Amino acid sequence: MTYSRRHFVRIVPTLGAFALPAFFGRPTDVGRQTSRPFQGGRSSRAADAFGQSPPAPDPVWPPPEPARGTPADDSFPSQHPSLAREIVGVSHGNLARVRELVQQHPSLAKASWDWGYGDWETALGAASHTGRREIAELLLENGAPATLCSATMLGQLDVVKAFLAAMPGGQRIRGPHSLSLMVHAKAGGPLAASVVRYLESLGDADLPMRDEPIAAEDRAQVEGRYRFGDRPRDSFVIDTQQGALGIMRPWATRRNLLHLGSLQFHPAGASAVRIRFEREGTMVVALTLSDPDLIVRARKM
């Protein structure tokens, strides 16, 4: 079953898109992307104390792959979304698990996942921006299509030159999470030093993303929880971690926010999305999220 991002936000009651698990070998270059389980409802122990049946556990998105021998779920005949999410996640650093998954399902070498708001990433893209050469080579051996970003990290100078000859100005292309081509080159270490020098000679391979300063009082105003519906996950949390403002829906990936000015932001890796904060007088009272049309309006709690 295919879900649009709008369907994902409006309809699916329990996203669970990225409880960043232990398989994420190390944080990405866009900051430590974290996720916390959403704690809602009464616990089983408390329910028993009131003489009630424990509540059903909250589902997550994507749901786990059905156990072997059980009926196929609605994702069939597509490969299960949880497998795509996992292979992209572990490709940031867990070679053993990548090998295990690819041995079971070779086509997962070509998998991709949207971490939120359109920040798509392939398994090879994950290995490329984190400098995981062994993982990248394993994925390529199993059919992952080579990309400009993968060739850059692997130090394949002739391939990079061929890409850029075919795409003048391509050194400005960004990978997942809005990471520049130079980030990928430097992730390749000494074996990619020639690519670093080549990109430096071209220029524009490491252009900074626009991120305007935000006043301390404005930061304090936008931080908090915003609700847009009655379901347990119908909310966002805006907070600051390691100096970076971010947005997170329960059970989804926390995404860093880049400030465009006037309390307008876009999530890392999703430059077309706009998150705007509304004021009443001096107080921030709501946020809207558009891509490009309005998806949700959430009131500050």
C-alpha positions in Angstrom: 0.0 0.0 0.0 1.4 3.4 -0.9 0.8 6.4 1.3 1.3 10.0 0.2 2.9 12.3 2.7 -0.4 14.1 3.2 -2.1 10.8 3.8 0.7 9.9 6.2 0.0 13.0 8.3 -3.7 13.2 8.1 -5.0 9.7 7.9 -2.6 7.2 9.4 -3.3 7.3 13.1 0.0 6.0 14.3 3.1 6.9 12.2 5.9 5.4 14.2 8.1 6.3 11.3 11.4 6.1 13.0 11.9 5.0 16.6 15.6 5.5 16.0 16.7 2.1 17.1 20.0 0.7 18.1 20.6 -0.2 14.5 21.6 3.4 13.8 25.3 3.0 14.2 26.0 6.7 14.8 24.2 10.0 14.4 23.8 11.6 11.0 25.6 14.7 10.0 22.4 16.8 10.4 22.6 16.4 14.2 21.6 13.7 16.5 18.2 12.6 15.2 16.4 11.1 18.1 13.0 9.6 18.8 11.2 8.8 22.0 8.2 6.5 22.3 5.0 8.4 23.0 3.7 7.6 26.4 -0.1 7.9 26.4 -3.0 6.3 28.1 -3.1 4.3 31.3 -0.6 1.6 32.0 -1.6 -2.0 32.3 -0.8 -2.1 36.0 -2.9 1.0 36.6 -5.8 -0.4 34.5 -5.7 -3.6 36.6 -5.8 -1.5 39.8 -9.0 0.1 38.5 -10.5 -3.3 37.7 -10.3 -2.6 34.0 -8.8 -4.6 31.1 -5.4 -3.3 30.0 -5.6 -1.0 27.0 -4.6 -2.4 23.6 -1.0 -1.4 22.8 -0.7 1.6 20.5 0.2 0.5 16.9 3.2 2.0 15.1 4.0 2.9 11.6 5.1 1.0 9.7 3.8 -2.0 11.5 6.3 -5.0 12.0 6.6 -7.5 9.2 4.1 -10.3 9.7 5.6 -13.4 11.3 6.4 -16.3 8.9 3.4 -18.5 8.4 0.9 -15.8 9.1 -1.3 -14.1 6.4 0.2 -11.3 4.4 -0.7 -7.7 5.4 -1.9 -4.8 3.2 1.6 -4.0 2.1 1.8 -7.2 0.1 3.0 -7.7 -2.7 5.4 -4.9 -2.0 8.3 -5.6 0.3 7.3 -4.7 3.8 7.9 -1.0 4.7 9.6 -2.0 7.9 12.3 -3.8 5.9 12.9 -0.6 3.9 13.1 1.5 7.0 15.5 -0.9 8.7 17.9 -1.4 5.8 18.3 2.3 5.3 18.7 2.8 9.1 21.3 0.1 9.5 23.2 1.3 6.5 24.4 4.2 8.5 26.8 1.9 10.4 25.7 -1.7 11.1 27.6 -3.8 8.5 26.6 -7.2 10.1 22.9 -6.4 9.9 23.1 -5.0 6.4 24.8 -8.2 5.3 22.1 -10.3 7.0 19.2 -8.3 5.4 20.7 -8.3 1.9 21.4 -12.0 2.1 17.7 -12.6 3.0 16.4 -10.0 0.5 19.0 -8.9 -2.1 16.6 -6.3 -3.6 16.7 -4.3 -0.3 20.1 -3.0 -1.5 18.0 -0.6 -3.6 15.6 0.4 -0.9 14.8 4.0 0.2 13.0 5.6 3.1 11.4 9.0 3.8 12.5 10.1 7.3 10.0 12.9 7.2 8.6 15.7 5.1 10.2 14.2 1.9 13.7 13.7 3.3 14.2 10.5 1.2 17.3 8.4 1.7 18.6 5.2 0.1 20.6 2.6 1.9 23.5 3.5 -0.3 22.9 7.2 0.5 23.1 6.4 4.2 26.4 4.6 3.8 27.8 7.4 1.6 27.3 10.4 3.9 28.5 8.5 6.9 31.7 7.2 5.2 30.8 3.5 5.6 32.8 2.2 2.7 32.3 -1.5 3.4 28.6 -1.1 3.6 28.5 0.9 0.4 30.5 -1.7 -1.5 28.3 -4.5 -0.2 25.2 -2.6 -1.4 26.7 -1.9 -4.8 27.7 -5.6 -5.2 24.0 -6.4 -4.6 22.6 -4.1 -7.1 22.3 -0.7 -5.6 22.7 1.9 -8.4 25.9 4.0 -8.0 25.3 7.7 -7.5 27.3 10.9 -7.6 27.3 10.9 -3.7 28.5 7.3 -3.5 31.2 7.8 -6.0 32.3 10.9 -4.2 32.6 9.1 -0.8 34.4 6.2 -2.4 37.0 8.4 -4.0 36.1 7.4 -7.5 37.5 10.6 -9.1 37.0 9.6 -12.8 33.4 8.7 -12.0 32.8 12.0 -10.3 34.3 13.9 -13.2 32.1 12.0 -15.6 29.0 12.7 -13.6 29.8 16.4 -13.4 30.8 16.6 -17.1 27.3 15.3 -17.9 25.7 17.6 -15.3 27.4 21.0 -15.2 26.9 22.6 -11.8 26.2 19.2 -10.3 28.6 19.8 -7.5 25.8 21.8 -5.9 23.5 18.8 -5.6 22.7 17.8 -2.1 22.3 14.3 -0.7 19.9 13.1 2.0 19.3 15.5 5.0 20.5 18.4 2.7 24.1 17.3 3.1 26.5 18.7 0.5 28.7 16.8 -1.9 31.7 18.0 0.1 30.4 16.3 3.2 30.3 13.0 1.3 33.9 13.6 0.0 35.3 14.3 3.4 33.4 11.3 4.9 35.5 9.2 2.5 38.7 9.9 4.4 42.1 9.7 2.8 40.9 7.5 -0.1 38.6 10.4 -1.2 41.2 13.2 -0.8 41.6 13.6 -4.6 37.8 14.1 -4.9 38.0 16.7 -2.1 40.7 18.6 -4.0 38.7 18.4 -7.3 35.5 19.7 -5.7 37.5 22.5 -4.1 38.8 23.5 -7.5 35.2 23.7 -8.9 33.8 25.6 -6.0 30.2 25.6 -4.7 30.4 22.0 -3.5 29.9 23.0 0.1 27.5 25.9 0.1 25.9 26.4 3.5 22.2 26.0 3.9 20.4 29.2 4.8 19.8 29.2 8.6 19.1 32.7 10.0 19.8 33.5 13.6 16.8 33.3 15.9 16.5 35.4 19.0 16.5 33.7 22.4 13.0 35.0 23.2 11.6 33.8 19.9 13.2 30.4 20.4 11.5 30.2 23.8 8.2 31.2 22.3 8.1 28.5 19.6 9.3 25.7 21.9 6.5 23.5 23.2 3.8 21.0 22.2 1.3 21.7 19.4 -1.8 19.6 18.8 -3.8 19.3 15.6 -6.3 16.5 16.4 -7.7 14.1 19.0 -5.6 11.0 18.3 -2.7 10.1 20.5 -0.1 11.1 17.9 -1.8 14.2 16.6 0.8 16.6 17.9 4.3 18.0 17.4 7.0 18.9 19.9 9.3 21.8 19.1 12.5 21.8 21.1 16.2 22.6 21.1 18.8 19.8 21.2 22.5 20.5 20.9 21.7 24.1 20.0 19.5 23.1 17.0 15.7 23.8 17.0 13.8 20.7 15.8 10.3 19.2 15.3 9.1 15.8 16.2 5.8 13.9 16.0 5.5 11.1 18.5 7.2 7.9 17.2 8.7 9.8 14.2 12.1 11.1 13.6 13.1 14.4 15.1 14.1 16.8 12.3 16.3 19.8 12.7 14.7 23.0 11.5 16.4 25.7 9.4 15.3 29.2 10.0 14.4 31.3 6.9 13.5 34.4 8.9 10.2 35.7 10.4 9.6 32.4 12.2 9.5 30.4 8.9 11.4 27.2 8.8 12.0 24.1 6.7 13.0 20.7 8.0 16.5 19.5 7.1 16.3 17.6 3.8 13.0 19.1 2.9 13.6 22.6 1.5 10.2 22.8 -0.1 8.3 22.3 3.1 7.3 25.4 5.2 6.6 25.5 8.9 5.3 28.8 10.0 4.5 30.0 13.6 1.6 32.3 14.2 1.4 35.0 16.9 -1.4 36.6 18.8 0.2 39.8 20.1 3.6 38.7 21.3 2.7 35.1 22.0 3.2 32.2 19.6 -0.2 30.3 19.5 0.0 27.9 16.5 2.1 26.5 13.7 1.1 25.6 10.1 2.9 23.0 7.9 2.6 23.3 4.2 4.0 21.3 1.3 3.2 23.4 -0.7 -0.5 23.7 0.3 -1.6 23.6 3.9 -1.4 20.1 5.5 -2.0 20.8 9.2 -2.5 23.7 11.6 -1.6 22.9 15.2 -2.5 24.9 18.2 0.1 25.4 21.0 -0.9 23.6 24.2 
